[in-house]
Amino acid sequence: MQEDPALRILVVNGEYDTLTTCDDTYYAVSIIEAPLRERVTVKCYIGGHMMYTDKLARQDLKRDMAALVRGVSSAPK
């Protein structure tokens, strides 16, 4: 991230995932230094570890991924 200022990260979790919890992810991102943290987005969807098997979660994930791609592709170089 330090070498590529355009790099953005989307971290996704399932709300009921006991392996990679939303709270652990929020905490991990919270301790990243501020300039880098601002380029990380965390989303927590309905479902477990494979939240994309839920239709609504899959639609939300698709929307959020599209927003990430649009944001990165429209960022100034």
N, C-alpha and C positions, 0 to 999 in steps of 0.2 A: 504494500500500500504506500510505502514511503517512496518507492521508485516510480509508481504510476498514480498520479493525482486523480486520474479519471476513474480509478477502480472503486467500485461500490460493491457491497456485500449484502446479500439477503440471507438471513439465517431463519429457517423455518422449523417449527416443532409442532407436535400434536399435544393438545391440552392434557390428554390422559396418558402420555408416554411416561413410563416409569424409568426408562433407560436414559433418555436425554430430556430432562424436564425444562419447561419454559422458565421457571425460576432460576435454574442453574445457568441457562443461556443469558437471561437478563443480567444476572450477576457478572458473568464472564465478560460481557460487552461493557458493563458499567465500569470495569477497572482498566479498560483500554484508555490510553491517553486521549484527551478530548478531540484534537484535530482528526485523529483516525476514527474515533468513536462516532463522530458526526456522519461518517460515510458507511456506517453499518446499520441495517434495519433488521429488527427482530419481529417475526410474526408468529403468533401462536394460533393454530387452527383447531377446530373441533376434531376429535379423534385421538387415536393412539399413535404408535410409532410410525404406522403407515397411514397417516391422516388423509392422504390422497385417495384412499379407497372410498371415502365419504364424498358424495356428489357435491354438496355445498362447499366442503373444504377444498375440493379439487377446483371448483370454480373460483373461489377466493384466491387460491394459490396461482391459478392462471392469470387472474387480474393483477396480482402483486408482481408476478414475474414480468408481465408485459409492461407494467409501470417502471420496473427496474431497467428493462432494456430500453424503453423510450427515454428515460432520464439519462442513461449513459450515452446513448447514441446522439442525443441532442446537446450534450455537454460540450463546452468550448474546448478545443484541442490546444 
